[in-house]
Amino acid sequence: ELEKAEVGIAAAGWRSLALWPGLAEQLRRRQPVGLQLNGSLLLAQRSDGGAARRVLDRLQQPGLDAFPAPQVLDPEALAALEPALRRSAGLQAWLLSGEGLVHPLEAMAALQADAAGVDWHWSTPAEQCEAHRLRLADGRSLDADWVIDCRGLGARPQLPALRGVRGE
């Protein structure tokens, strides 16, 4: 997120990474949930080194003290992590430790299996999400204790400042 987002978004994401192992363990009592916390690779061809440096500089901002420092990888260390990149001459690489990903479909299915008394409305387009109310595209309204907005950029009419994040 830090490539385009403000520090607060990145810091919240970093804090959430610490919560996922416990959440995944709880959810796995019902069914599998894939979780990988192997870090991420930042890769750049020499001609893109400036763009990579800008991302790395953003990691040094105040408020991001919890982020581990990026680790510069030489070609041998990169090949040990990603053998397919062994033949990529001139590639600059950094390991961003601690980053990870959760398998979203498995996580949602496990949440559904673990949530007795929760009504799920799959494949039901939402027009607007409000506190305690969901307005559906077919004109119906649903009252709820919690409404979780998963519309992505579909929420832009209600939230004009919403921006997309690559890969999500």
C-alpha positions as CSV (number, residue, x, y, z in Angstrom):
1,E,0.0,0.0,0.0
2,L,2.8,2.4,0.7
3,E,3.6,2.9,-2.9
4,K,0.5,5.1,-3.3
5,A,-1.1,5.3,0.1
6,E,-0.4,7.6,3.1
7,V,1.6,6.4,6.1
8,G,-1.5,5.6,8.2
9,I,-2.8,3.1,5.7
10,A,0.5,1.3,5.6
11,A,0.9,1.3,9.4
12,A,-2.6,-0.2,9.8
13,G,-1.8,-2.9,7.2
14,W,1.4,-3.6,9.1
15,R,-0.4,-4.0,12.4
16,S,-3.0,-6.3,10.7
17,L,-0.2,-8.6,9.6
18,A,0.6,-9.3,13.2
19,L,-3.0,-10.3,13.8
20,W,-3.4,-12.8,10.9
21,P,-1.6,-15.8,12.3
22,G,-4.0,-15.9,15.3
23,L,-7.0,-15.3,13.1
24,A,-6.0,-18.0,10.6
25,E,-5.3,-20.5,13.4
26,Q,-8.8,-19.9,14.8
27,L,-10.4,-20.2,11.3
28,R,-8.5,-23.3,10.5
29,R,-10.4,-25.1,13.2
30,R,-13.3,-25.3,10.7
31,Q,-11.4,-25.4,7.4
32,P,-8.1,-24.5,5.7
33,V,-7.0,-20.9,5.4
34,G,-3.8,-20.2,3.4
35,L,-1.5,-17.7,5.0
36,Q,2.0,-16.9,3.9
37,L,4.3,-14.5,5.8
38,N,7.4,-15.0,3.7
39,G,8.0,-11.4,2.8
40,S,7.8,-9.7,-0.6
41,L,10.5,-9.1,-3.2
42,L,10.9,-5.6,-4.6
43,L,12.6,-6.0,-8.0
44,A,13.8,-3.5,-10.5
45,Q,15.8,-3.5,-13.7
46,R,18.7,-1.0,-13.5
47,S,16.7,1.5,-15.6
48,D,13.9,1.4,-13.0
49,G,16.3,1.8,-10.0
50,G,15.0,5.3,-9.3
51,A,11.4,4.2,-8.9
52,A,12.5,1.4,-6.6
53,R,14.6,3.9,-4.5
54,R,11.5,6.1,-4.1
55,V,9.5,3.2,-2.7
56,L,12.4,2.3,-0.4
57,D,12.6,5.9,0.8
58,R,8.9,5.9,1.6
59,L,9.7,3.0,4.1
60,Q,11.9,5.4,6.1
61,Q,9.1,7.9,6.9
62,P,8.2,8.7,10.5
63,G,5.4,6.5,11.8
64,L,6.8,3.4,10.1
65,D,9.3,2.3,12.7
66,A,7.7,-1.2,13.0
67,F,8.7,-2.0,9.4
68,P,11.9,-4.2,9.2
69,A,14.5,-2.5,7.1
70,P,14.6,-3.8,3.5
71,Q,17.4,-6.3,2.9
72,V,19.5,-5.8,-0.3
73,L,19.8,-9.1,-2.1
74,D,22.8,-10.0,-4.2
75,P,22.2,-12.3,-7.3
76,E,23.0,-15.4,-5.2
77,A,20.6,-14.6,-2.4
78,L,17.9,-13.7,-4.9
79,A,18.4,-17.0,-6.8
80,A,18.1,-18.8,-3.5
81,L,14.7,-17.2,-2.8
82,E,13.4,-17.3,-6.4
83,P,15.3,-19.8,-8.6
84,A,13.4,-18.7,-11.7
85,L,15.1,-15.3,-11.4
86,R,18.6,-16.8,-11.6
87,R,19.0,-15.8,-15.3
88,S,17.7,-12.2,-14.8
89,A,21.0,-10.3,-15.3
90,G,21.1,-6.8,-13.9
91,L,18.1,-7.2,-11.6
92,Q,18.2,-5.2,-8.4
93,A,16.4,-6.9,-5.5
94,W,15.3,-6.2,-1.9
95,L,13.5,-8.5,0.5
96,L,10.7,-6.8,2.4
97,S,10.5,-9.1,5.5
98,G,7.3,-9.6,7.3
99,E,5.0,-9.0,4.4
100,G,2.5,-11.6,3.5
101,L,-0.8,-12.7,2.1
102,V,-3.9,-14.5,3.1
103,H,-5.9,-16.6,0.6
104,P,-9.0,-14.5,0.3
105,L,-11.5,-17.1,-0.9
106,E,-10.4,-19.6,1.8
107,A,-10.6,-16.9,4.5
108,M,-14.1,-15.8,3.4
109,A,-15.3,-19.4,3.3
110,A,-13.8,-20.0,6.8
111,L,-15.4,-16.9,8.2
112,Q,-18.7,-17.9,6.8
113,A,-18.4,-21.4,8.4
114,D,-17.3,-19.9,11.7
115,A,-20.1,-17.2,11.9
116,A,-23.2,-18.8,13.4
117,G,-26.1,-16.4,13.3
118,V,-24.6,-14.3,10.5
119,D,-26.5,-13.7,7.3
120,W,-24.3,-13.7,4.2
121,H,-25.6,-12.2,1.0
122,W,-23.3,-13.6,-1.7
123,S,-23.6,-12.2,-5.3
124,T,-26.0,-9.5,-4.1
125,P,-25.0,-6.1,-5.5
126,A,-24.9,-3.3,-3.0
127,E,-25.9,0.2,-3.9
128,Q,-24.8,1.9,-0.7
129,C,-23.2,0.8,2.7
130,E,-24.1,2.8,5.8
131,A,-23.7,2.2,9.5
132,H,-26.1,-0.6,10.3
133,R,-27.8,-0.6,6.9
134,L,-27.1,-2.0,3.5
135,R,-29.0,-0.7,0.5
136,L,-29.1,-3.3,-2.3
137,A,-29.2,-2.6,-6.0
138,D,-32.7,-4.2,-6.2
139,G,-34.1,-1.5,-3.9
140,R,-34.2,-3.6,-0.7
141,S,-32.6,-2.4,2.5
142,L,-31.1,-4.8,5.1
143,D,-30.5,-3.7,8.7
144,A,-27.4,-5.2,10.4
145,D,-25.2,-5.0,13.4
146,W,-22.2,-4.9,11.1
147,V,-21.9,-4.0,7.4
148,I,-18.6,-4.8,5.8
149,D,-18.1,-3.0,2.5
150,C,-16.4,-5.3,0.0
151,R,-17.4,-3.4,-3.2
152,G,-13.9,-2.3,-4.0
153,L,-14.0,0.5,-6.6
154,G,-17.7,-0.1,-6.9
155,A,-18.0,2.1,-3.8
156,R,-16.5,5.1,-5.7
157,P,-19.9,6.8,-6.3
158,Q,-20.4,7.0,-2.5
159,L,-16.7,7.6,-1.8
160,P,-15.3,9.7,-4.6
161,A,-11.8,9.9,-3.0
162,L,-11.5,6.1,-3.1
163,R,-8.5,4.8,-5.0
164,G,-7.6,1.4,-6.3
165,V,-4.7,-0.7,-5.0
166,R,-3.0,-2.8,-7.7
167,G,-3.6,-6.5,-7.1
168,E,-6.7,-6.1,-4.9
